[in-house]
Amino acid sequence: MTQPGTMTAMSQEMQACVDACMSCHAVCEETMSSCMQMGGQPQMQIMRALMDCAETTRMCADMMMRRSPMSAEMCAMCAKACEMCAEACMSMPDDPQMMRCAEACRRCAEACRTTAGARM
């Protein structure tokens, strides 16, 4: 029996999603730093996608960890932000940091879609 005020353990699927979100957040932050060093107008478009993705992944992980009743909806939105960011990063296929970010975004998007489809 669960004591009042305690939470059940997070499922492996949800924990994997939190981990993917936190990893994606970190890579997006690193990639933003790389973009700022490059400068230029094309990077500004990518920066917007990186900022949206970084904030969304952080918020999504936070909401899952506190078992928010809106977690599933946030996971769905996070998956969309991650896909958009991956596409933006793919516009610079010769940049290893951008490709690393696109990969992290796609992993996170997949984990978020899976979690959004599951009951929280």
N, CA, C and O atoms as a printed pandas DataFrame, in Angstrom:
     atom_number atom_name residue_name chain_id  residue_number  x_coord  y_coord  z_coord
0              1         N          MET        A               1    0.845   -1.190    0.000
1              2        CA          MET        A               1    0.000    0.000    0.000
2              3         C          MET        A               1    0.885    1.247    0.000
3              4         O          MET        A               1    1.883    1.311    0.719
4              5         N          THR        A               2    0.516    2.218   -0.800
5              6        CA          THR        A               2    1.279    3.452   -0.905
6              7         C          THR        A               2    0.829    4.429    0.172
7              8         O          THR        A               2   -0.366    4.608    0.405
8              9         N          GLN        A               3    1.786    5.047    0.814
9             10        CA          GLN        A               3    1.472    6.025    1.844
10            11         C          GLN        A               3    0.977    7.313    1.198
11            12         O          GLN        A               3    1.402    7.645    0.092
12            13         N          PRO        A               4    0.088    8.043    1.864
13            14        CA          PRO        A               4   -0.370    9.309    1.317
14            15         C          PRO        A               4    0.820   10.248    1.094
15            16         O          PRO        A               4    1.718   10.349    1.930
16            17         N          GLY        A               5    0.802   10.926   -0.044
17            18        CA          GLY        A               5    1.848   11.885   -0.344
18            19         C          GLY        A               5    3.065   11.290   -1.027
19            20         O          GLY        A               5    3.986   12.019   -1.395
20            21         N          THR        A               6    3.084    9.959   -1.204
21            22        CA          THR        A               6    4.220    9.353   -1.901
22            23         C          THR        A               6    3.822    9.079   -3.338
23            24         O          THR        A               6    2.642    8.947   -3.663
24            25         N          MET        A               7    4.845    8.994   -4.199
25            26        CA          MET        A               7    4.584    8.727   -5.613
26            27         C          MET        A               7    5.086    7.338   -5.958
27            28         O          MET        A               7    6.044    6.838   -5.368
28            29         N          THR        A               8    4.426    6.733   -6.917
29            30        CA          THR        A               8    4.905    5.449   -7.405
30            31         C          THR        A               8    6.167    5.686   -8.232
31            32         O          THR        A               8    6.406    6.788   -8.725
32            33         N          ALA        A               9    6.960    4.642   -8.373
33            34        CA          ALA        A               9    8.192    4.759   -9.154
34            35         C          ALA        A               9    7.860    5.070  -10.603
35            36         O          ALA        A               9    6.828    4.655  -11.130
36            37         N          MET        A              10    8.757    5.808  -11.228
37            38        CA          MET        A              10    8.594    6.156  -12.636
38            39         C          MET        A              10    8.822    4.897  -13.468
39            40         O          MET        A              10    9.722    4.112  -13.172
40            41         N          SER        A              11    8.016    4.703  -14.501
41            42        CA          SER        A              11    8.206    3.557  -15.390
42            43         C          SER        A              11    9.545    3.691  -16.108
43            44         O          SER        A              11   10.093    4.788  -16.219
44            45         N          GLN        A              12   10.062    2.571  -16.590
45            46        CA          GLN        A              12   11.318    2.603  -17.347
46            47         C          GLN        A              12   11.165    3.474  -18.588
47            48         O          GLN        A              12   12.077    4.215  -18.954
48            49         N          GLU        A              13   10.012    3.378  -19.227
49            50        CA          GLU        A              13    9.739    4.176  -20.431
50            51         C          GLU        A              13    9.779    5.672  -20.122
51            52         O          GLU        A              13   10.370    6.453  -20.869
52            53         N          MET        A              14    9.151    6.060  -19.025
53            54        CA          MET        A              14    9.132    7.470  -18.646
54            55         C          MET        A              14   10.523    7.930  -18.232
55            56         O          MET        A              14   10.924    9.043  -18.570
56            57         N          GLN        A              15   11.266    7.100  -17.511
57            58        CA          GLN        A              15   12.616    7.469  -17.107
58            59         C          GLN        A              15   13.513    7.635  -18.338
59            60         O          GLN        A              15   14.346    8.539  -18.388
60            61         N          ALA        A              16   13.337    6.763  -19.319
61            62        CA          ALA        A              16   14.107    6.876  -20.565
62            63         C          ALA        A              16   13.770    8.180  -21.281
63            64         O          ALA        A              16   14.646    8.809  -21.875
64            65         N          CYS        A              17   12.521    8.580  -21.227
65            66        CA          CYS        A              17   12.105    9.831  -21.855
66            67         C          CYS        A              17   12.701   11.034  -21.124
67            68         O          CYS        A              17   13.173   11.976  -21.761
68            69         N          VAL        A              18   12.681   11.006  -19.798
69            70        CA          VAL        A              18   13.299   12.083  -19.017
70            71         C          VAL        A              18   14.783   12.185  -19.371
71            72         O          VAL        A              18   15.302   13.279  -19.594
72            73         N          ASP        A              19   15.457   11.042  -19.420
73            74        CA          ASP        A              19   16.886   11.027  -19.755
74            75         C          ASP        A              19   17.138   11.587  -21.156
75            76         O          ASP        A              19   18.072   12.362  -21.364
76            77         N          ALA        A              20   16.294   11.186  -22.118
77            78        CA          ALA        A              20   16.444   11.680  -23.487
78            79         C          ALA        A              20   16.211   13.186  -23.545
79            80         O          ALA        A              20   16.915   13.895  -24.264
80            81         N          CYS        A              21   15.234   13.675  -22.795
81            82        CA          CYS        A              21   14.958   15.114  -22.761
82            83         C          CYS        A              21   16.136   15.882  -22.170
83            84         O          CYS        A              21   16.537   16.915  -22.706
84            85         N          MET        A              22   16.685   15.385  -21.079
85            86        CA          MET        A              22   17.800   16.080  -20.441
86            87         C          MET        A              22   19.043   16.066  -21.327
87            88         O          MET        A              22   19.770   17.057  -21.403
88            89         N          SER        A              23   19.275   14.960  -21.983
89            90        CA          SER        A              23   20.408   14.859  -22.901
90            91         C          SER        A              23   20.232   15.816  -24.077
91            92         O          SER        A              23   21.166   16.523  -24.456
92            93         N          CYS        A              24   19.038   15.835  -24.647
93            94        CA          CYS        A              24   18.740   16.719  -25.774
94            95         C          CYS        A              24   18.886   18.184  -25.356
95            96         O          CYS        A              24   19.438   18.997  -26.096
96            97         N          HIS        A              25   18.391   18.505  -24.178
97            98        CA          HIS        A              25   18.521   19.874  -23.656
98            99         C          HIS        A              25   19.990   20.292  -23.615
99           100         O          HIS        A              25   20.344   21.382  -24.063
100          101         N          ALA        A              26   20.841   19.422  -23.077
101          102        CA          ALA        A              26   22.270   19.734  -22.961
102          103         C          ALA        A              26   22.913   19.924  -24.337
103          104         O          ALA        A              26   23.689   20.858  -24.536
104          105         N          VAL        A              27   22.595   19.049  -25.275
105          106        CA          VAL        A              27   23.186   19.156  -26.610
106          107         C          VAL        A              27   22.691   20.419  -27.320
107          108         O          VAL        A              27   23.462   21.076  -28.019
108          109         N          CYS        A              28   21.424   20.759  -27.146
109          110        CA          CYS        A              28   20.907   21.994  -27.752
110          111         C          CYS        A              28   21.629   23.219  -27.186
111          112         O          CYS        A              28   21.959   24.142  -27.930
112          113         N          GLU        A              29   21.871   23.229  -25.886
113          114        CA          GLU        A              29   22.590   24.351  -25.269
114          115         C          GLU        A              29   24.005   24.446  -25.830
115          116         O          GLU        A              29   24.473   25.543  -26.138
116          117         N          GLU        A              30   24.691   23.316  -25.966
117          118        CA          GLU        A              30   26.038   23.303  -26.539
118          119         C          GLU        A              30   26.016   23.801  -27.986
119          120         O          GLU        A              30   26.898   24.544  -28.415
120          121         N          THR        A              31   24.999   23.381  -28.720
121          122        CA          THR        A              31   24.898   23.758  -30.127
122          123         C          THR        A              31   24.595   25.244  -30.268
123          124         O          THR        A              31   25.066   25.886  -31.206
124          125         N          MET        A              32   23.812   25.794  -29.341
125          126        CA          MET        A              32   23.563   27.245  -29.364
126          127         C          MET        A              32   24.877   28.007  -29.220
127          128         O          MET        A              32   25.100   29.003  -29.908
128          129         N          SER        A              33   25.724   27.548  -28.345
129          130        CA          SER        A              33   27.018   28.192  -28.147
130          131         C          SER        A              33   27.838   28.131  -29.432
131          132         O          SER        A              33   28.480   29.109  -29.814
132          133         N          SER        A              34   27.812   26.990  -30.086
133          134        CA          SER        A              34   28.523   26.818  -31.352
134          135         C          SER        A              34   27.971   27.770  -32.416
135          136         O          SER        A              34   28.735   28.384  -33.161
136          137         N          CYS        A              35   26.654   27.889  -32.485
137          138        CA          CYS        A              35   25.995   28.779  -33.452
138          139         C          CYS        A              35   26.368   30.237  -33.215
139          140         O          CYS        A              35   26.602   30.990  -34.160
140          141         N          MET        A              36   26.422   30.626  -31.946
141          142        CA          MET        A              36   26.749   32.020  -31.640
142          143         C          MET        A              36   28.162   32.354  -32.114
143          144         O          MET        A              36   28.428   33.481  -32.532
144          145         N          GLN        A              37   29.057   31.387  -32.049
145          146        CA          GLN        A              37   30.417   31.621  -32.524
146          147         C          GLN        A              37   30.462   31.768  -34.041
147          148         O          GLN        A              37   31.284   32.515  -34.571
148          149         N          MET        A              38   29.569   31.049  -34.746
149          150        CA          MET        A              38   29.532   31.129  -36.206
150          151         C          MET        A              38   28.951   32.449  -36.684
151          152         O          MET        A              38   29.458   33.045  -37.635
152          153         N          GLY        A              39   27.891   32.911  -36.032
153          154        CA          GLY        A              39   27.213   34.135  -36.444
154          155         C          GLY        A              39   26.499   33.953  -37.775
155          156         O          GLY        A              39   26.452   32.850  -38.320
156          157         N          GLY        A              40   25.948   35.034  -38.288
157          158        CA          GLY        A              40   25.281   35.001  -39.589
158          159         C          GLY        A              40   23.790   34.753  -39.504
159          160         O          GLY        A              40   23.298   34.220  -38.509
160          161         N          GLN        A              41   23.075   35.135  -40.538
161          162        CA          GLN        A              41   21.622   35.008  -40.601
162          163         C          GLN        A              41   21.128   33.563  -40.613
163          164         O          GLN        A              41   20.163   33.264  -39.910
164          165         N          PRO        A              42   21.742   32.645  -41.380
165          166        CA          PRO        A              42   21.227   31.268  -41.365
166          167         C          PRO        A              42   21.235   30.664  -39.967
167          168         O          PRO        A              42   20.331   29.908  -39.610
168          169         N          GLN        A              43   22.256   30.996  -39.172
169          170        CA          GLN        A              43   22.331   30.466  -37.819
170          171         C          GLN        A              43   21.239   31.026  -36.919
171          172         O          GLN        A              43   20.854   30.376  -35.946
172          173         N          MET        A              44   20.736   32.207  -37.217
173          174        CA          MET        A              44   19.660   32.780  -36.404
174          175         C          MET        A              44   18.395   31.931  -36.503
175          176         O          MET        A              44   17.683   31.758  -35.513
176          177         N          GLN        A              45   18.115   31.404  -37.685
177          178        CA          GLN        A              45   16.952   30.524  -37.846
178          179         C          GLN        A              45   17.147   29.246  -37.024
179          180         O          GLN        A              45   16.222   28.772  -36.364
180          181         N          ILE        A              46   18.344   28.708  -37.076
181          182        CA          ILE        A              46   18.647   27.498  -36.314
182          183         C          ILE        A              46   18.589   27.803  -34.821
183          184         O          ILE        A              46   18.100   26.986  -34.040
184          185         N          MET        A              47   19.080   28.967  -34.419
185          186        CA          MET        A              47   19.057   29.356  -33.000
186          187         C          MET        A              47   17.643   29.346  -32.437
187          188         O          MET        A              47   17.426   28.907  -31.308
188          189         N          ARG        A              48   16.688   29.824  -33.213
189          190        CA          ARG        A              48   15.300   29.827  -32.734
190          191         C          ARG        A              48   14.823   28.399  -32.453
191          192         O          ARG        A              48   14.203   28.132  -31.423
192          193         N          ALA        A              49   15.120   27.494  -33.378
193          194        CA          ALA        A              49   14.724   26.097  -33.197
194          195         C          ALA        A              49   15.439   25.488  -31.988
195          196         O          ALA        A              49   14.834   24.744  -31.216
196          197         N          LEU        A              50   16.716   25.802  -31.827
197          198        CA          LEU        A              50   17.482   25.288  -30.687
198          199         C          LEU        A              50   16.923   25.804  -29.363
199          200         O          LEU        A              50   16.794   25.047  -28.400
200          201         N          MET        A              51   16.592   27.092  -29.320
201          202        CA          MET        A              51   16.037   27.659  -28.089
202          203         C          MET        A              51   14.694   27.026  -27.747
203          204         O          MET        A              51   14.447   26.674  -26.594
204          205         N          ASP        A              52   13.825   26.880  -28.748
205          206        CA          ASP        A              52   12.526   26.248  -28.513
206          207         C          ASP        A              52   12.705   24.821  -28.006
207          208         O          ASP        A              52   12.038   24.398  -27.062
208          209         N          CYS        A              53   13.605   24.092  -28.638
209          210        CA          CYS        A              53   13.820   22.700  -28.270
210          211         C          CYS        A              53   14.421   22.594  -26.868
211          212         O          CYS        A              53   13.976   21.774  -26.065
212          213         N          ALA        A              54   15.425   23.413  -26.570
213          214        CA          ALA        A              54   16.063   23.366  -25.253
214          215         C          ALA        A              54   15.051   23.639  -24.137
215          216         O          ALA        A              54   15.011   22.926  -23.134
216          217         N          GLU        A              55   14.249   24.662  -24.320
217          218        CA          GLU        A              55   13.261   24.998  -23.286
218          219         C          GLU        A              55   12.172   23.936  -23.169
219          220         O          GLU        A              55   11.750   23.589  -22.066
220          221         N          THR        A              56   11.726   23.430  -24.300
221          222        CA          THR        A              56   10.653   22.435  -24.292
222          223         C          THR        A              56   11.110   21.130  -23.648
223          224         O          THR        A              56   10.371   20.527  -22.870
224          225         N          THR        A              57   12.329   20.694  -23.971
225          226        CA          THR        A              57   12.821   19.436  -23.397
226          227         C          THR        A              57   13.009   19.565  -21.886
227          228         O          THR        A              57   12.705   18.635  -21.139
228          229         N          ARG        A              58   13.505   20.703  -21.443
229          230        CA          ARG        A              58   13.683   20.919  -19.999
230          231         C          ARG        A              58   12.336   20.893  -19.287
231          232         O          ARG        A              58   12.175   20.242  -18.254
232          233         N          MET        A              59   11.377   21.608  -19.853
233          234        CA          MET        A              59   10.049   21.657  -19.237
234          235         C          MET        A              59    9.382   20.281  -19.258
235          236         O          MET        A              59    8.735   19.883  -18.290
236          237         N          CYS        A              60    9.542   19.573  -20.347
237          238        CA          CYS        A              60    8.939   18.247  -20.461
238          239         C          CYS        A              60    9.498   17.308  -19.387
239          240         O          CYS        A              60    8.740   16.601  -18.722
240          241         N          ALA        A              61   10.816   17.304  -19.219
241          242        CA          ALA        A              61   11.437   16.458  -18.195
242          243         C          ALA        A              61   10.932   16.852  -16.809
243          244         O          ALA        A              61   10.607   15.988  -15.995
244          245         N          ASP        A              62   10.867   18.156  -16.542
245          246        CA          ASP        A              62   10.379   18.627  -15.246
246          247         C          ASP        A              62    8.955   18.151  -14.986
247          248         O          ASP        A              62    8.642   17.691  -13.888
248          249         N          MET        A              63    8.099   18.261  -15.985
249          250        CA          MET        A              63    6.700   17.874  -15.812
250          251         C          MET        A              63    6.550   16.374  -15.574
251          252         O          MET        A              63    5.725   15.950  -14.765
252          253         N          MET        A              64    7.345   15.574  -16.275
253          254        CA          MET        A              64    7.284   14.129  -16.055
254          255         C          MET        A              64    7.777   13.772  -14.656
255          256         O          MET        A              64    7.182   12.930  -13.983
256          257         N          MET        A              65    8.859   14.408  -14.219
257          258        CA          MET        A              65    9.412   14.086  -12.899
258          259         C          MET        A              65    8.450   14.437  -11.771
259          260         O          MET        A              65    8.436   13.768  -10.738
260          261         N          ARG        A              66    7.655   15.467  -11.959
261          262        CA          ARG        A              66    6.697   15.821  -10.897
262          263         C          ARG        A              66    5.310   15.209  -11.136
263          264         O          ARG        A              66    4.349   15.507  -10.428
264          265         N          ARG        A              67    5.238   14.344  -12.156
265          266        CA          ARG        A              67    4.013   13.605  -12.490
266          267         C          ARG        A              67    2.844   14.530  -12.806
267          268         O          ARG        A              67    1.717   14.297  -12.368
268          269         N          SER        A              68    3.125   15.579  -13.567
269          270        CA          SER        A              68    2.081   16.521  -13.956
270          271         C          SER        A              68    1.006   15.801  -14.770
271          272         O          SER        A              68    1.328   14.948  -15.597
272          273         N          PRO        A              69   -0.264   16.133  -14.544
273          274        CA          PRO        A              69   -1.327   15.521  -15.348
274          275         C          PRO        A              69   -1.292   15.974  -16.810
275          276         O          PRO        A              69   -2.008   15.423  -17.646
276          277         N          MET        A              70   -0.468   16.967  -17.120
277          278        CA          MET        A              70   -0.346   17.451  -18.495
278          279         C          MET        A              70    0.896   16.887  -19.192
279          280         O          MET        A              70    1.263   17.351  -20.271
280          281         N          SER        A              71    1.533   15.906  -18.592
281          282        CA          SER        A              71    2.773   15.357  -19.143
282          283         C          SER        A              71    2.611   14.797  -20.551
283          284         O          SER        A              71    3.463   15.025  -21.409
284          285         N          ALA        A              72    1.542   14.077  -20.794
285          286        CA          ALA        A              72    1.360   13.468  -22.114
286          287         C          ALA        A              72    1.270   14.542  -23.199
287          288         O          ALA        A              72    1.876   14.406  -24.261
288          289         N          GLU        A              73    0.518   15.603  -22.933
289          290        CA          GLU        A              73    0.404   16.693  -23.892
290          291         C          GLU        A              73    1.747   17.388  -24.084
291          292         O          GLU        A              73    2.102   17.767  -25.200
292          293         N          MET        A              74    2.489   17.552  -22.995
293          294        CA          MET        A              74    3.802   18.187  -23.091
294          295         C          MET        A              74    4.762   17.311  -23.880
295          296         O          MET        A              74    5.571   17.826  -24.653
296          297         N          CYS        A              75    4.689   15.995  -23.699
297          298        CA          CYS        A              75    5.542   15.083  -24.467
298          299         C          CYS        A              75    5.241   15.185  -25.964
299          300         O          CYS        A              75    6.156   15.154  -26.786
300          301         N          ALA        A              76    3.978   15.305  -26.312
301          302        CA          ALA        A              76    3.615   15.442  -27.725
302          303         C          ALA        A              76    4.176   16.736  -28.300
303          304         O          ALA        A              76    4.694   16.740  -29.417
304          305         N          MET        A              77    4.080   17.832  -27.556
305          306        CA          MET        A              77    4.619   19.101  -28.009
306          307         C          MET        A              77    6.142   19.031  -28.093
307          308         O          MET        A              77    6.742   19.567  -29.025
308          309         N          CYS        A              78    6.754   18.382  -27.137
309          310        CA          CYS        A              78    8.209   18.247  -27.113
310          311         C          CYS        A              78    8.695   17.469  -28.343
311          312         O          CYS        A              78    9.698   17.830  -28.958
312          313         N          ALA        A              79    7.980   16.410  -28.688
313          314        CA          ALA        A              79    8.355   15.626  -29.871
314          315         C          ALA        A              79    8.349   16.516  -31.117
315          316         O          ALA        A              79    9.237   16.415  -31.963
316          317         N          LYS        A              80    7.354   17.376  -31.219
317          318        CA          LYS        A              80    7.266   18.278  -32.374
318          319         C          LYS        A              80    8.422   19.278  -32.376
319          320         O          LYS        A              80    9.029   19.512  -33.421
320          321         N          ALA        A              81    8.733   19.866  -31.229
321          322        CA          ALA        A              81    9.839   20.825  -31.144
322          323         C          ALA        A              81   11.167   20.148  -31.481
323          324         O          ALA        A              81   12.021   20.741  -32.141
324          325         N          CYS        A              82   11.337   18.908  -31.029
325          326        CA          CYS        A              82   12.570   18.170  -31.313
326          327         C          CYS        A              82   12.703   17.862  -32.801
327          328         O          CYS        A              82   13.795   17.971  -33.359
328          329         N          GLU        A              83   11.618   17.484  -33.442
329          330        CA          GLU        A              83   11.664   17.207  -34.886
330          331         C          GLU        A              83   11.995   18.468  -35.671
331          332         O          GLU        A              83   12.776   18.423  -36.622
332          333         N          MET        A              84   11.406   19.591  -35.276
333          334        CA          MET        A              84   11.691   20.857  -35.953
334          335         C          MET        A              84   13.157   21.241  -35.785
335          336         O          MET        A              84   13.790   21.724  -36.725
336          337         N          CYS        A              85   13.691   21.027  -34.593
337          338        CA          CYS        A              85   15.084   21.350  -34.334
338          339         C          CYS        A              85   16.009   20.425  -35.129
339          340         O          CYS        A              85   17.009   20.874  -35.689
340          341         N          ALA        A              86   15.676   19.151  -35.175
341          342        CA          ALA        A              86   16.486   18.200  -35.952
342          343         C          ALA        A              86   16.543   18.630  -37.411
343          344         O          ALA        A              86   17.605   18.602  -38.033
344          345         N          GLU        A              87   15.401   19.025  -37.951
345          346        CA          GLU        A              87   15.368   19.482  -39.348
346          347         C          GLU        A              87   16.224   20.729  -39.543
347          348         O          GLU        A              87   16.948   20.834  -40.532
348          349         N          ALA        A              88   16.148   21.670  -38.612
349          350        CA          ALA        A              88   16.957   22.888  -38.709
350          351         C          ALA        A              88   18.446   22.543  -38.667
351          352         O          ALA        A              88   19.233   23.091  -39.439
352          353         N          CYS        A              89   18.828   21.648  -37.777
353          354        CA          CYS        A              89   20.239   21.253  -37.675
354          355         C          CYS        A              89   20.708   20.526  -38.929
355          356         O          CYS        A              89   21.868   20.652  -39.321
356          357         N          MET        A              90   19.824   19.773  -39.557
357          358        CA          MET        A              90   20.185   19.041  -40.774
358          359         C          MET        A              90   20.491   19.979  -41.945
359          360         O          MET        A              90   21.028   19.545  -42.965
360          361         N          SER        A              91   20.152   21.254  -41.802
361          362        CA          SER        A              91   20.465   22.209  -42.869
362          363         C          SER        A              91   21.969   22.492  -42.946
363          364         O          SER        A              91   22.437   23.143  -43.880
364          365         N          MET        A              92   22.719   22.000  -41.960
365          366        CA          MET        A              92   24.174   22.157  -41.953
366          367         C          MET        A              92   24.834   20.778  -41.790
367          368         O          MET        A              92   25.463   20.510  -40.767
368          369         N          PRO        A              93   24.692   19.914  -42.789
369          370        CA          PRO        A              93   25.145   18.529  -42.660
370          371         C          PRO        A              93   26.654   18.352  -42.507
371          372         O          PRO        A              93   27.107   17.284  -42.097
372          373         N          ASP        A              94   27.434   19.373  -42.828
373          374        CA          ASP        A              94   28.890   19.259  -42.694
374          375         C          ASP        A              94   29.391   19.623  -41.298
375          376         O          ASP        A              94   30.578   19.483  -41.006
376          377         N          ASP        A              95   28.494   20.087  -40.446
377          378        CA          ASP        A              95   28.884   20.495  -39.093
378          379         C          ASP        A              95   28.635   19.347  -38.116
379          380         O          ASP        A              95   27.482   18.977  -37.894
380          381         N          PRO        A              96   29.693   18.771  -37.524
381          382        CA          PRO        A              96   29.519   17.622  -36.615
382          383         C          PRO        A              96   28.642   17.931  -35.401
383          384         O          PRO        A              96   27.891   17.067  -34.948
384          385         N          GLN        A              97   28.728   19.155  -34.868
385          386        CA          GLN        A              97   27.899   19.514  -33.709
386          387         C          GLN        A              97   26.423   19.538  -34.101
387          388         O          GLN        A              97   25.569   19.088  -33.337
388          389         N          MET        A              98   26.127   20.056  -35.275
389          390        CA          MET        A              98   24.734   20.096  -35.744
390          391         C          MET        A              98   24.193   18.678  -35.942
391          392         O          MET        A              98   23.036   18.402  -35.627
392          393         N          MET        A              99   25.023   17.796  -36.458
393          394        CA          MET        A              99   24.584   16.410  -36.674
394          395         C          MET        A              99   24.390   15.697  -35.343
395          396         O          MET        A              99   23.471   14.890  -35.201
396          397         N          ARG        A             100   25.241   15.987  -34.373
397          398        CA          ARG        A             100   25.080   15.413  -33.033
398          399         C          ARG        A             100   23.772   15.896  -32.409
399          400         O          ARG        A             100   23.059   15.127  -31.764
400          401         N          CYS        A             101   23.472   17.165  -32.606
401          402        CA          CYS        A             101   22.235   17.732  -32.066
402          403         C          CYS        A             101   21.019   17.123  -32.762
403          404         O          CYS        A             101   20.044   16.764  -32.102
404          405         N          ALA        A             102   21.069   17.006  -34.084
405          406        CA          ALA        A             102   19.945   16.416  -34.822
406          407         C          ALA        A             102   19.670   14.996  -34.328
407          408         O          ALA        A             102   18.514   14.600  -34.176
408          409         N          GLU        A             103   20.738   14.229  -34.076
409          410        CA          GLU        A             103   20.577   12.862  -33.585
410          411         C          GLU        A             103   19.931   12.845  -32.192
411          412         O          GLU        A             103   19.024   12.053  -31.937
412          413         N          ALA        A             104   20.402   13.719  -31.296
413          414        CA          ALA        A             104   19.823   13.788  -29.945
414          415         C          ALA        A             104   18.353   14.206  -30.015
415          416         O          ALA        A             104   17.521   13.685  -29.273
416          417         N          CYS        A             105   18.039   15.135  -30.898
417          418        CA          CYS        A             105   16.656   15.594  -31.058
418          419         C          CYS        A             105   15.756   14.466  -31.560
419          420         O          CYS        A             105   14.632   14.310  -31.083
420          421         N          ARG        A             106   16.237   13.697  -32.501
421          422        CA          ARG        A             106   15.423   12.599  -33.038
422          423         C          ARG        A             106   15.201   11.511  -31.989
423          424         O          ARG        A             106   14.109   10.950  -31.901
424          425         N          ARG        A             107   16.230   11.210  -31.195
425          426        CA          ARG        A             107   16.067   10.221  -30.105
426          427         C          ARG        A             107   15.030   10.714  -29.100
427          428         O          ARG        A             107   14.179    9.951  -28.644
428          429         N          CYS        A             108   15.115   11.986  -28.767
429          430        CA          CYS        A             108   14.184   12.560  -27.804
430          431         C          CYS        A             108   12.760   12.568  -28.365
431          432         O          CYS        A             108   11.807   12.240  -27.659
432          433         N          ALA        A             109   12.625   12.939  -29.618
433          434        CA          ALA        A             109   11.295   12.972  -30.243
434          435         C          ALA        A             109   10.651   11.588  -30.200
435          436         O          ALA        A             109    9.463   11.461  -29.904
436          437         N          GLU        A             110   11.428   10.562  -30.492
437          438        CA          GLU        A             110   10.900    9.190  -30.468
438          439         C          GLU        A             110   10.474    8.795  -29.052
439          440         O          GLU        A             110    9.401    8.224  -28.858
440          441         N          ALA        A             111   11.325    9.104  -28.063
441          442        CA          ALA        A             111   10.984    8.777  -26.672
442          443         C          ALA        A             111    9.737    9.536  -26.225
443          444         O          ALA        A             111    8.893    8.988  -25.515
444          445         N          CYS        A             112    9.624   10.788  -26.637
445          446        CA          CYS        A             112    8.445   11.591  -26.267
446          447         C          CYS        A             112    7.177   11.090  -26.927
447          448         O          CYS        A             112    6.117   11.062  -26.301
448          449         N          ARG        A             113    7.276   10.690  -28.196
449          450        CA          ARG        A             113    6.086   10.140  -28.871
450          451         C          ARG        A             113    5.628    8.862  -28.170
451          452         O          ARG        A             113    4.432    8.656  -27.969
452          453         N          THR        A             114    6.568    8.017  -27.805
453          454        CA          THR        A             114    6.229    6.781  -27.104
454          455         C          THR        A             114    5.573    7.074  -25.776
455          456         O          THR        A             114    4.557    6.472  -25.431
456          457         N          THR        A             115    6.159    8.009  -25.022
457          458        CA          THR        A             115    5.616    8.348  -23.715
458          459         C          THR        A             115    4.272    9.050  -23.821
459          460         O          THR        A             115    3.388    8.823  -22.995
460          461         N          ALA        A             116    4.108    9.897  -24.826
461          462        CA          ALA        A             116    2.828   10.597  -25.015
462          463         C          ALA        A             116    1.697    9.618  -25.292
463          464         O          ALA        A             116    0.550    9.859  -24.916
464          465         N          GLY        A             117    2.024    8.516  -25.950
465          466        CA          GLY        A             117    1.023    7.499  -26.259
466          467         C          GLY        A             117    0.682    6.615  -25.076
467          468         O          GLY        A             117   -0.345    5.937  -25.064
468          469         N          ALA        A             118    1.561    6.629  -24.074
469          470        CA          ALA        A             118    1.331    5.800  -22.887
470          471         C          ALA        A             118    0.565    6.611  -21.841
471          472         O          ALA        A             118    0.586    7.842  -21.849
472          473         N          ARG        A             119   -0.096    5.910  -20.962
473          474        CA          ARG        A             119   -0.782    6.583  -19.851
474          475         C          ARG        A             119    0.252    7.040  -18.841
475          476         O          ARG        A             119    1.175    6.298  -18.506
476          477         N          MET        A             120    0.099    8.247  -18.363
477          478        CA          MET        A             120    1.048    8.803  -17.387
478          479         C          MET        A             120    0.538    8.528  -15.992
479          480         O          MET        A             120    1.181    8.909  -15.013
